[in-house]
Amino acid sequence: MYKFFLSLIMGSSLAYASMINGIAITVNDDPITIYDIDKTMSVNKITKNEAVSYLIDRTLYDQVIAENNITADIFDINEYIEKLAASNGMDIYTFKSVVKQKYPDYSIFENEAKEAVLRQKLIQKLVKGQLAIATEEDMQLYYEKNINSFSTAKSYEVVQYTSKNKAALMQTVKNPLSISSEVQRTPITLETKNLQAQMQYLLNETKINTFTPIFTANKQFITLFIKGKNGLTALPFESVKGKIFNDIMMEREKKYLKEYFEKQKLTADIKIVR
């Protein structure tokens, strides 16, 4: 009786697993499972139809990437991140520190960077010079239409923490109420117009009541605690040109790929299994 009951449990478990992992759709013979659809709906908070559409697009994209033998290694990813840092007026180390504030799990950002590299390589392969390069006029128009995206505070109320001992400064950041004798604390007001692009970005990206990443200046380690941001002003066009160029080209790439894969859908062998 026990063996019979156990076999029923095992049988039903296997049947349930089979149902969950069952193939729902095939795209050029590549499967999309029920589990894939359910997980995509849950993670992205979208409907079943939206999840299915996304997964079909993703499968077609992966197939084209494989067909064209496109890959992205660690050197490609690092080069992309360095260019991204430069376009924001920052050195690579400061840029990574800022990114880590937004991405506690840095590998997520690296995966996004890898996706961007793959997309760029695919664009180069498919377009072969057909994609229009953003001109000075294009960038100026984009800047004017999206001026709010390129605005920052007029001034910042900060507390500057400096030390020649990085470990002591790091400990202060972890526990601001316990300030080491090796750390100097100075309240200051910083006017945006007097700051370099790198510092503007650093302050703009750091939330109120949090510390900036630690950086070095005048042979000391420094971090700034943001107490407040006052007013609003637009960043100069010249200081954000690199970012604007990247934004425009990324939009054009995405539009091109969307149109390309809409055509791919029309000829793909897509079968609804269940």
C-alpha positions as CSV (number, residue, x, y, z in Angstrom):
1,M,0.0,0.0,0.0
2,Y,2.8,2.4,0.9
3,K,4.7,1.7,-2.4
4,F,1.5,2.2,-4.3
5,F,0.9,5.6,-2.5
6,L,4.5,6.6,-3.1
7,S,4.3,5.8,-6.8
8,L,1.1,7.9,-7.1
9,I,3.0,10.9,-5.5
10,M,6.0,10.4,-7.7
11,G,3.8,10.0,-10.8
12,S,1.8,13.2,-10.0
13,S,5.0,15.1,-9.3
14,L,6.5,14.1,-12.6
15,A,3.3,14.9,-14.4
16,Y,3.3,18.4,-12.8
17,A,6.9,19.0,-13.7
18,S,6.3,17.9,-17.2
19,M,3.3,20.3,-17.5
20,I,5.3,23.2,-16.0
21,N,8.3,22.5,-18.3
22,G,6.2,21.6,-21.2
23,I,6.8,23.4,-24.5
24,A,4.2,26.1,-25.3
25,I,5.6,27.5,-28.5
26,T,8.4,26.8,-30.9
27,V,10.2,29.4,-32.9
28,N,12.1,27.9,-35.8
29,D,12.2,24.7,-33.7
30,D,13.6,26.5,-30.6
31,P,11.2,25.9,-27.7
32,I,9.6,28.4,-25.3
33,T,8.2,26.6,-22.3
34,I,5.2,27.3,-20.0
35,Y,7.8,28.0,-17.3
36,D,9.5,30.6,-19.5
37,I,6.2,32.4,-20.0
38,D,5.2,32.3,-16.3
39,K,8.6,33.5,-15.2
40,T,8.7,36.4,-17.7
41,M,5.2,37.5,-16.6
42,S,6.2,37.4,-12.9
43,V,9.6,39.1,-13.3
44,N,8.5,41.9,-15.6
45,K,4.9,42.3,-14.3
46,I,3.4,41.9,-17.7
47,T,0.4,40.0,-19.3
48,K,0.7,36.6,-20.8
49,N,0.4,38.0,-24.4
50,E,3.2,40.5,-23.7
51,A,5.4,37.8,-22.2
52,V,4.8,35.6,-25.2
53,S,5.6,38.4,-27.6
54,Y,8.7,39.3,-25.7
55,L,10.0,35.7,-25.7
56,I,9.4,35.2,-29.4
57,D,11.3,38.4,-30.1
58,R,14.1,37.3,-27.7
59,T,14.3,33.9,-29.4
60,L,14.5,35.4,-32.9
61,Y,17.2,37.8,-31.6
62,D,19.3,35.0,-30.1
63,Q,19.0,33.0,-33.3
64,V,20.3,35.9,-35.4
65,I,23.1,36.5,-33.0
66,A,24.1,32.8,-33.2
67,E,23.7,32.7,-37.0
68,N,26.1,35.7,-37.4
69,N,28.6,34.3,-34.9
70,I,28.5,37.4,-32.8
71,T,30.1,37.3,-29.3
72,A,31.1,39.7,-26.6
73,D,34.1,38.9,-24.4
74,I,35.4,40.7,-21.3
75,F,37.6,43.0,-23.4
76,D,34.6,44.2,-25.5
77,I,32.6,44.8,-22.4
78,N,35.4,46.8,-20.6
79,E,35.9,48.9,-23.7
80,Y,32.2,49.7,-23.9
81,I,32.1,50.7,-20.2
82,E,35.2,52.9,-20.7
83,K,33.5,54.7,-23.6
84,L,30.3,55.1,-21.5
85,A,32.4,56.6,-18.7
86,A,34.1,59.0,-21.1
87,S,30.8,60.1,-22.6
88,N,29.7,61.1,-19.1
89,G,32.9,63.0,-18.4
90,M,34.2,60.5,-15.9
91,D,37.2,58.3,-15.5
92,I,36.5,54.5,-15.4
93,Y,37.1,54.1,-11.6
94,T,34.7,56.9,-10.6
95,F,32.1,55.8,-13.1
96,K,32.2,52.2,-11.8
97,S,31.8,53.5,-8.2
98,V,28.7,55.5,-9.3
99,V,27.3,52.5,-11.1
100,K,27.7,50.4,-8.0
101,Q,25.5,52.8,-6.1
102,K,22.7,52.0,-8.6
103,Y,23.5,48.3,-9.0
104,P,24.3,46.6,-5.7
105,D,24.9,43.5,-7.9
106,Y,27.4,44.8,-10.4
107,S,27.1,41.7,-12.5
108,I,23.6,42.9,-13.6
109,F,25.2,46.1,-15.1
110,E,27.9,44.0,-16.8
111,N,25.2,41.8,-18.3
112,E,23.4,45.0,-19.6
113,A,26.8,46.2,-21.0
114,K,27.3,42.8,-22.7
115,E,23.8,43.1,-24.3
116,A,24.6,46.5,-25.6
117,V,27.9,45.3,-27.1
118,L,26.1,42.4,-28.8
119,R,23.4,44.8,-30.1
120,Q,26.0,47.1,-31.5
121,K,27.9,44.3,-33.2
122,L,24.6,43.0,-34.7
123,I,23.8,46.5,-36.0
124,Q,27.2,46.8,-37.6
125,K,26.6,43.4,-39.3
126,L,23.1,44.1,-40.5
127,V,23.2,47.8,-41.3
128,K,26.6,48.1,-42.9
129,G,26.6,51.9,-42.9
130,Q,22.9,52.4,-43.6
131,L,22.2,53.9,-40.1
132,A,22.4,57.7,-40.2
133,I,25.0,59.1,-37.8
134,A,23.8,61.8,-35.5
135,T,24.8,65.3,-36.6
136,E,25.5,68.4,-34.6
137,E,22.0,69.6,-35.5
138,D,20.4,66.3,-34.5
139,M,22.1,66.5,-31.1
140,Q,21.1,70.2,-30.5
141,L,17.5,69.4,-31.3
142,Y,17.6,66.3,-29.0
143,Y,19.1,68.5,-26.2
144,E,16.3,71.1,-26.6
145,K,13.5,68.6,-26.7
146,N,14.8,66.7,-23.7
147,I,16.2,69.5,-21.6
148,N,14.8,68.1,-18.4
149,S,16.9,65.0,-18.8
150,F,20.0,67.2,-18.9
151,S,19.2,69.4,-15.9
152,T,20.8,69.4,-12.5
153,A,20.7,71.3,-9.2
154,K,22.1,74.8,-9.2
155,S,23.9,74.1,-6.0
156,Y,24.5,71.3,-3.5
157,E,24.7,71.4,0.3
158,V,27.2,68.8,1.3
159,V,29.5,67.7,4.1
160,Q,33.0,66.9,2.9
161,Y,34.8,64.1,4.6
162,T,38.5,63.9,4.0
163,S,41.3,61.7,5.3
164,K,44.7,60.3,4.3
165,N,43.5,56.9,5.7
166,K,41.1,55.3,3.3
167,A,40.1,52.6,5.8
168,A,39.1,55.2,8.4
169,L,37.1,57.1,5.8
170,M,35.3,53.9,4.7
171,Q,34.5,53.1,8.4
172,T,33.0,56.6,8.7
173,V,30.8,56.1,5.6
174,K,29.5,52.8,7.2
175,N,28.9,54.5,10.5
176,P,28.6,58.3,10.2
177,L,27.9,58.8,13.9
178,S,31.3,57.4,14.7
179,I,33.8,59.7,13.1
180,S,37.5,58.8,13.4
181,S,40.0,61.4,14.6
182,E,41.8,60.8,11.2
183,V,38.7,62.1,9.3
184,Q,38.0,65.8,8.8
185,R,34.4,66.9,8.4
186,T,33.6,70.2,6.6
187,P,30.1,71.6,5.6
188,I,30.3,73.4,2.2
189,T,28.1,74.6,-0.6
190,L,29.0,73.7,-4.2
191,E,27.8,75.7,-7.1
192,T,27.2,73.6,-10.2
193,K,28.6,76.2,-12.6
194,N,32.0,76.0,-10.9
195,L,32.2,72.2,-11.1
196,Q,33.8,70.0,-13.7
197,A,31.5,67.7,-15.6
198,Q,32.8,64.6,-13.7
199,M,31.9,66.2,-10.3
200,Q,28.5,67.4,-11.7
201,Y,27.6,63.9,-12.7
202,L,28.8,62.4,-9.4
203,L,26.7,64.8,-7.4
204,N,23.7,64.6,-9.7
205,E,23.6,60.8,-9.5
206,T,24.1,60.6,-5.7
207,K,20.8,60.7,-3.7
208,I,20.2,63.1,-0.8
209,N,21.3,61.8,2.6
210,T,23.8,59.4,1.0
211,F,27.6,59.5,0.4
212,T,29.3,59.8,-3.0
213,P,31.8,57.1,-3.9
214,I,35.2,57.8,-2.3
215,F,37.6,59.6,-4.7
216,T,41.1,61.2,-4.4
217,A,42.1,64.8,-4.6
218,N,45.2,66.7,-3.3
219,K,46.7,63.4,-2.0
220,Q,43.6,62.8,0.2
221,F,40.7,60.4,0.1
222,I,37.4,62.3,-0.1
223,T,33.6,61.6,0.0
224,L,30.7,64.0,0.0
225,F,27.5,63.5,2.0
226,I,24.6,65.1,0.1
227,K,22.4,67.1,2.5
228,G,20.4,69.0,-0.1
229,K,20.1,70.0,-3.7
230,N,18.9,73.5,-4.5
231,G,17.2,74.9,-7.6
232,L,17.5,73.5,-11.2
233,T,19.7,74.4,-14.1
234,A,20.4,72.9,-17.5
235,L,23.8,71.3,-18.0
236,P,25.8,73.0,-20.9
237,F,25.2,71.4,-24.3
238,E,29.0,70.8,-24.8
239,S,29.3,68.9,-21.5
240,V,26.6,66.4,-22.4
241,K,27.2,66.0,-26.2
242,G,28.8,62.6,-25.8
243,K,25.8,61.3,-23.9
244,I,23.4,62.8,-26.3
245,F,25.2,61.2,-29.3
246,N,25.0,57.8,-27.6
247,D,21.3,58.2,-26.7
248,I,20.4,59.2,-30.3
249,M,22.3,56.3,-31.8
250,M,20.9,53.9,-29.3
251,E,17.4,55.0,-30.2
252,R,18.1,54.6,-33.9
253,E,19.6,51.2,-33.4
254,K,16.6,50.0,-31.4
255,K,14.2,51.3,-34.0
256,Y,16.1,49.6,-36.8
257,L,16.3,46.3,-34.9
258,K,12.5,46.5,-34.1
259,E,11.7,46.9,-37.8
260,Y,14.1,44.1,-38.7
261,F,12.7,41.6,-36.3
262,E,9.1,42.5,-37.2
263,K,10.0,41.3,-40.7
264,Q,11.7,38.2,-39.3
265,K,8.5,37.3,-37.5
266,L,6.6,37.2,-40.8
267,T,8.9,34.5,-42.2
268,A,9.7,32.6,-39.0
269,D,8.2,29.2,-38.3
270,I,6.3,29.9,-35.1
271,K,4.1,27.1,-33.8
272,I,1.7,27.1,-30.9
273,V,2.0,23.8,-29.1
274,R,-0.3,24.4,-26.1
